[in-house]
C-alpha cells in the first residue's frame, strides 16, 4: 500500500493505492492473492476450553464441580477462557420455537440466551477464584482480565443472532457453541481449543447407541469431513471452519468426567481425539 499525490485539475489530491482499488471483492483470484503472510495472534498462550451444555453442565454438581475444581488448580499454569454450551434447555426451546414457526435467526437468539445462562452459573461458581462472566464485546479487554488473574467465562453461541443463515436441513442453526468456541480461539490466535464432553472423544457412531463403535484417536479434518459420518459429537460447521483456519490448527475432544484429561490436553497430550488441519 502506497501514498501517491496526483493532480485533479488545479487541485492536488493524496491517493492511497492498493491492489483492491477498483477491484471486485467477488473476484476469487484476487481473494486468493490476498491470503498471504502470517496472521497476528493476540493471545498465543491462551487455551479456549468449552464445557458441553448437555454433556457436562446439565449433569449438575456431580459432573461440573470436579471439573471446575480441576480448572481452578490449572489456571495459574495455563491461561484460559471458559466457554459454555447450551445443552438440553436449548433443545427444549428449539422444539417450542419450531412448533411456533420461528425462523432460524430467532432460534439462534434463543440458543444464545440459554448458553448465557450457563455462563452466568459457571462464572458465579468460580467467583471465589476470580471467575468473571464476560460478553462478546469484552473480548478486547481479555488481556487485562487475564493479567488480573481472573478466569473469564463467556457463552459459546457465536453472535450471528438474527443474521444466522438458514441451515442445509431444518431450521436449527448450524453454527452453535462448538464453532463459537473455535472461532473465539481462531480470532485470538489461541494455542488450542479443547471441547470438554462426556465421551472419550469421537467415534464412528454414537457409542451410547453402538457400544462397539470405532474410536477415532486422531484424524485430519478434511478426512473427517469426507467420511461424512451420520452422527458426530462435534458440529460440522466447526469442522468446515477448521479446514479453512489461519491460526488454530487443532481441536481436542476429551472426556471431562475423567479426572486428569483436561490437564493432559492442556499440556499437549491427547487423552481423547485430536482433530487437526494438515499444512
For each residue, the residues with C-beta under 8 A, 3 or more apart:
1: 16 17 18
2: 16 17
3: 14 15 16 17
4: 14 15 16 17
5: 12 13 14 15
6: 12 13 15
7: 10 11 12 13
8: 11 12 13
9:
10: 7
11: 7 8
12: 5 6 7 8
13: 5 6 7 8
14: 3 4 5
15: 3 4 5 6
16: 1 2 3 4 21
17: 1 2 3 4 21
18: 1 21
19: 23 30 33 34
20: 23 25 30 34
21: 16 17 18
22:
23: 19 20 27 30
24: 27 30
25: 20 30 31
26:
27: 23 24 30 31
28: 31 32
29: 32 33
30: 19 20 23 24 25 27 33 34
31: 25 27 28 34 35
32: 28 29 35
33: 19 29 30 36
34: 19 20 30 31
35: 31 32
36: 33
37:
38:
39: 189 246 247
40: 189
41: 44 188 189 190 247
42: 143 188 189
43: 46 79 142 143 146 188 189 190
44: 41 189 190 191
45: 79 191
46: 43 79 80 81 142 146 185 188 190 191
47: 78 79 80 81 190 191 192 193 194 266
48: 80 81 83 181 182 184 185 188 190 192 193 194
49: 71 80 81 82 83 194 196 262
50: 82 83 84 85 156 177 178 181 193 194 195 196
51: 56 57 64 67 82 83 84 85 118 122 196 256
52: 55 56 57 85 87 195 196 197 198 256
53: 56 57 58 84 85 86 87 88 89 90 114 115 118 177
54: 57 58 85 86 87 88 91
55: 52 58 59 85 87 196 197 198 199 256
56: 51 52 53 59 63 64 67 85 196 197 198 256 257
57: 51 52 53 54 63 64 84 85 87 118 121 122
58: 53 54 55 87 88 89
59: 55 56 62 63 64 198
60: 63 64
61: 64 65
62: 59 65 66
63: 56 57 59 60 66 67 198 256 257
64: 51 56 57 59 60 61 67 68 122 125
65: 61 62 68 69 125
66: 62 63 69 70 259
67: 51 56 63 64 70 71 196 256 257 262
68: 64 65 71 72 122 125 126
69: 65 66 72 73
70: 66 67 73 74 259 260 262 263
71: 49 67 68 74 75 80 82 126 151 262
72: 68 69 75 126 129 151
73: 69 70 76
74: 70 71 77 78 80 262 263 266
75: 71 72 78 79 80 129 130 151
76: 73
77: 74 266
78: 47 74 75 266
79: 43 45 46 47 75 146
80: 46 47 48 49 71 74 75 151 266
81: 46 47 48 49 142 151 152 153 154 184
82: 49 50 51 71 122 126 151 152 153 154
83: 48 49 50 51 153 154 155 156 177 180 181 184
84: 50 51 53 57 115 116 118 119 122 153 154 155 156 177
85: 50 51 52 53 54 55 56 57 90 115 118 156 176 177 178
86: 53 54 89 90 91 111 114 115 118 156 157 176 177
87: 52 53 54 55 57 58 90 91 114 118
88: 53 54 58 91 92
89: 53 58 86 92 93 114 117
90: 53 85 86 87 93 94 110 111 114 115 176
91: 54 86 87 88 94 95
92: 88 89 95 96
93: 89 90 96 97 110 111 113 114
94: 90 91 97 98 107 110 111 172
95: 91 92 98 99
96: 92 93 99 100
97: 93 94 100 102 106 107 110
98: 94 95 101 102 107 170 171 172
99: 95 96
100: 96 97
101: 98
102: 97 98 106 107 110 171
103: 106 107 171
104: 107 108 164 165 166 167 171 172 173
105: 108 109 160 161 162 163 164
106: 97 102 103 109 110 162
107: 94 97 98 102 103 104 110 111 164 171 172 173
108: 104 105 111 112 157 160 161 162 164 173 175
109: 105 106 112 113 161 162
110: 90 93 94 97 102 106 107 113 114
111: 86 90 93 94 107 108 114 115 157 173 176 177
112: 108 109 115 116 155 157 159 161
113: 93 109 110 116 117
114: 53 86 87 89 90 93 110 111 117 118
115: 53 84 85 86 90 111 112 118 119 155 156 157 177 180
116: 84 112 113 119 120 155 157
117: 89 113 114 120 121
118: 51 53 57 84 85 86 87 114 115 121 122 155
119: 84 115 116 122 123 133 153 154 155
120: 116 117 123 124 133
121: 57 117 118 124 125
122: 51 57 64 68 82 84 118 119 125 126 131 153
123: 119 120 126 127 131 132 133 153
124: 120 121 127 131 133
125: 64 65 68 121 122 131
126: 68 71 72 82 122 123 129 130 131 151 153
127: 123 124 130 131 132
128: 131
129: 72 75 126 151
130: 75 126 127 148 149 150 151
131: 122 123 124 125 126 127 128 150 151 153
132: 123 127 145 150 151 152 153
133: 119 120 123 124 152 153 154
134: 138 139 141 142 145 152 153 154
135: 138 154 155
136: 139 154 159
137: 140
138: 134 135 141 142 145 152 154
139: 134 136 142 154 184 187 188
140: 137
141: 134 138 144 145
142: 43 46 81 134 138 139 145 146 152 188
143: 42 43 146 147
144: 141 147 148
145: 132 134 138 141 142 148 150 152
146: 43 46 79 142 143 149 150 152
147: 143 144
148: 130 144 145
149: 130 146
150: 130 131 132 145 146
151: 71 72 75 80 81 82 126 129 130 131 132
152: 81 82 132 133 134 138 142 145 146
153: 81 82 83 84 119 122 123 126 131 132 133 134
154: 81 82 83 84 119 133 134 135 136 138 139 184
155: 83 84 112 115 116 118 119 135 177 180
156: 50 83 84 85 86 115 176 177 178 180 181
157: 86 108 111 112 115 116 176 177 180
158: 175 176 179 180 183
159: 112 136
160: 105 108 163 164 165 173 175
161: 105 108 109 112 164
162: 105 106 108 109
163: 105 160
164: 104 105 107 108 160 161 173 175
165: 104 160 174
166: 104 171
167: 104 170 171 172 173 174
168: 174
169:
170: 98 167
171: 98 102 103 104 107 166 167
172: 94 98 104 107 167
173: 104 107 108 111 160 164 167 176
174: 165 167 168 179 235 236 237
175: 108 158 160 164 179 180 235 237
176: 85 86 90 111 156 157 158 173 179 180 235 237
177: 50 53 83 84 85 86 111 115 155 156 157 180 181
178: 50 85 156 181 182 195 234 235 237 238
179: 158 174 175 176 182 183 235 237 238 241
180: 83 115 155 156 157 158 175 176 177 183 184
181: 48 50 83 156 177 178 184 185 193 195 238
182: 48 178 179 185 186 193 238 241 242 248 251
183: 158 179 180 186 187 241
184: 48 81 83 139 154 180 181 187 188 190
185: 46 48 181 182 188 190 192 193 247 248
186: 182 183 189 190 241 245 246 247 248
187: 139 183 184 247
188: 41 42 43 46 48 139 142 184 185
189: 39 40 41 42 43 44 186 247 248
190: 41 43 44 46 47 48 184 185 186 193 247 248
191: 44 45 46 47
192: 47 48 185 248 250 251 252 265
193: 47 48 50 181 182 185 190 248 250 251 252
194: 47 48 49 50 251 252 254 262 265 266
195: 50 52 178 181 234 251 252 253 254
196: 49 50 51 52 55 56 67 254 256 262
197: 52 55 56 233 253 254 255 256
198: 52 55 56 59 63 255 256 257
199: 55 203 207 208 233 253 255
200: 215 254 255 258 271 272 273
201: 215 216 217 233 253 254 255 272 273
202: 215 216 219 224 232 233 234 253 272 273 275
203: 199 206 207 210 213 214 215 216 233
204: 213 214 216 227 229
205: 209 210 213 214 229 230 231
206: 203 209 210 213 231
207: 199 203 210 211 213 215
208: 199
209: 205 206
210: 203 205 206 207 213
211: 207
212:
213: 203 204 205 206 207 210
214: 203 204 205
215: 200 201 202 203 207 273
216: 201 202 203 204 219 224 273
217: 201 270 272 273 274
218: 270 273 274 275 276
219: 202 216 223 224 273 274 275 276
220: 223 224 275 276 277 278
221: 224 225 239 242 243 275 276 277
222: 225 226 243 277 278
223: 219 220 226 227
224: 202 216 219 220 221 227 229 239 275
225: 221 222 228 236 239 240 243
226: 222 223
227: 204 223 224
228: 225
229: 204 205 224 232
230: 205
231: 205 206
232: 202 229 235 236
233: 197 199 201 202 203 253
234: 178 195 202 238 239 251 253 275
235: 174 175 176 178 179 232 238 239
236: 174 225 232 239 240
237: 174 175 176 178 179 240 241
238: 178 179 181 182 234 235 241 242 251
239: 221 224 225 234 235 236 242 243 275
240: 225 236 237 243 244
241: 179 182 183 186 237 238 244 245
242: 182 221 238 239 245 248 251 275 277
243: 221 222 225 239 240 277
244: 240 241
245: 186 241 242 248 249 277
246: 39 186
247: 39 41 185 186 187 189 190
248: 182 185 186 189 190 192 193 242 245 251
249: 245 276 277
250: 192 193 274 275 276 277
251: 182 192 193 194 195 234 238 242 248 274 275 276
252: 192 193 194 195 265 270 271 272 273 274 275
253: 195 197 199 201 202 233 234 272 273 275
254: 194 195 196 197 200 201 258 261 262 264 265 271 272 273
255: 197 198 199 200 201 258 261 271 272
256: 51 52 55 56 63 67 196 197 198 261 262
257: 56 63 67 198
258: 200 254 255 261 271
259: 66 70
260: 70 263 264 271
261: 254 255 256 258 264 265 271 272
262: 49 67 70 71 74 194 196 254 256 265 266
263: 70 74 260 266 267
264: 254 260 261 267 269 270 271
265: 192 194 252 254 261 262 268 269 270 271 272
266: 47 74 77 78 80 194 262 263
267: 263 264
268: 265
269: 264 265
270: 217 218 252 264 265 273 274
271: 200 252 254 255 258 260 261 264 265
272: 200 201 202 217 252 253 254 255 261 265
273: 200 201 202 215 216 217 218 219 252 253 254 270
274: 217 218 219 250 251 252 270
275: 202 218 219 220 221 224 234 239 242 250 251 252 253
276: 218 219 220 221 249 250 251
277: 220 221 222 242 243 245 249 250
278: 220 222
279:
